[in-house]
Structures are given as structure tokens and as C-alpha cells.
Amino acid sequence: VAKSSRPCKIILFKKNDDGKTFTKVSNAVYYDSTALPGIGDDSGSVTYHFRIPFLALEGGATVKRIGLYPNIISNEEDDLCAYYNFTDGNEIEIPTDGNNYTIIIEWKLTINNAK
């Protein structure tokens, strides 16, 4: 059961005109190399590396959110493990020219032991 709930893929989203909801602009993409664990004094982490090819993206979109998901997604809103919202001016602009490009994302997920 735990294996199917483990984060292993991401989806990119654009913000809708209402300013509150999001629409996906990529297919779900699995990490492309072994997740790297890390151990701190009061924390543990895992670093995921993703390569998103241009064929998996919606050209011309502005990525405002990245969602981290488990292997099995039944509902994109409810099954979200974690997300990151880009601040204004730091979004990812997806080109429309159709060139061969790849977006590379390295995501470090850290869990702290609160005292």
C-alpha cells in the first residue's frame, strides 16, 4: 500500500482566469533517476530529478504550480502529495515554437522532526 502512495511523478499547472483554480499543462512525468535520500540532525529528505520533454507540455502556457503525485492518481486535487506555487515573475514560460527542449526540475522534499 505504501508503494502506491509514494511520491514519484509531477504535473505542471497554469492558473485559470478566475485566479484561484489551476489547469494542467503537462502529462504526469515520472522521476528519471533514483531518488536520493538525505539525513540531517532532525530531518530526512529525498531529492527527485525530473525531465519533462516538450512533447509532454502545452506550448504557450505559463506554469504557476508544480504538483508532486503518487503512482496512482484518481483525482489530481485529492491525491496531491505536495505542491509548489511560483511567485510572480518566476514562472516557467513554455515556448510555442515547437523546438526540441526539456524542462529539468529537481525537487527536494524534506521532513523535519519538530521539537
C-alpha positions in Angstrom: 0.0 0.0 0.0 2.8 2.4 0.9 4.5 2.0 -2.5 1.4 3.2 -4.4 1.2 6.3 -2.2 4.9 7.2 -2.5 5.6 10.4 -4.5 7.1 9.6 -7.9 5.7 12.0 -10.6 4.9 15.6 -11.2 2.4 17.6 -13.2 2.7 21.2 -14.2 -0.2 23.6 -14.0 -1.3 27.1 -15.2 -3.5 29.4 -13.2 -7.0 29.9 -14.6 -8.6 33.3 -15.3 -10.5 33.1 -12.1 -7.1 33.4 -10.2 -8.0 30.5 -7.9 -8.1 27.2 -9.8 -5.4 25.5 -11.9 -5.4 23.5 -15.2 -2.7 21.0 -16.1 -0.3 21.9 -18.9 1.7 18.6 -18.9 1.2 14.9 -18.7 2.3 13.2 -15.4 6.0 12.6 -15.6 7.9 10.1 -13.5 11.3 10.9 -12.0 14.1 9.9 -14.3 16.7 8.7 -11.9 16.9 7.1 -8.5 15.5 9.3 -5.7 18.4 10.4 -3.5 17.8 10.2 0.3 19.4 12.6 2.7 19.6 12.6 6.5 20.1 15.7 8.7 20.2 16.1 12.5 16.4 16.4 12.9 15.2 15.8 9.4 15.2 13.5 6.4 14.9 14.3 2.8 14.6 12.9 -0.7 15.6 14.6 -3.9 13.7 13.8 -7.1 15.0 14.6 -10.6 12.5 15.1 -13.4 13.0 15.7 -17.1 9.9 16.9 -18.9 10.1 16.7 -22.7 8.5 19.3 -24.9 6.1 16.6 -26.2 4.5 16.4 -22.7 3.9 20.1 -22.5 1.2 22.6 -23.7 3.0 25.2 -25.7 2.5 28.9 -24.8 1.3 28.2 -21.3 2.8 29.8 -18.1 3.5 27.3 -15.4 2.4 28.7 -12.0 2.3 25.4 -10.0 4.0 22.1 -9.8 2.3 19.2 -8.1 4.0 16.1 -6.7 1.9 12.9 -7.0 2.0 9.2 -6.1 2.0 6.5 -8.8 -1.8 6.1 -8.9 -3.8 9.3 -9.3 -7.6 9.0 -9.1 -8.1 12.7 -8.5 -5.5 15.4 -9.2 -6.8 17.6 -6.4 -7.1 15.0 -3.7 -4.1 12.8 -4.5 -1.6 15.7 -4.4 1.4 14.9 -2.1 2.9 18.3 -2.2 2.9 21.4 -4.5 5.0 24.5 -5.2 3.5 27.8 -6.4 5.8 30.0 -8.4 5.8 33.7 -7.4 5.0 36.3 -9.9 8.0 36.9 -12.3 9.5 33.4 -11.5 7.1 31.3 -13.6 8.1 28.9 -16.3 7.1 30.1 -19.8 6.6 27.2 -22.2 7.7 28.1 -25.7 5.3 27.8 -28.6 7.8 27.4 -31.4 7.9 23.6 -31.1 11.7 23.3 -30.8 13.1 20.3 -29.1 13.6 21.3 -25.4 13.3 19.7 -22.0 12.4 21.2 -18.6 14.5 19.9 -15.8 13.2 20.0 -12.3 15.0 18.9 -9.1 12.6 18.6 -6.2 13.9 18.2 -2.6 11.2 17.0 -0.2 12.3 17.4 3.4 10.5 16.2 6.6 11.6 17.8 9.9 11.2 16.3 13.4 9.6 19.2 15.3 10.6 19.6 18.9 
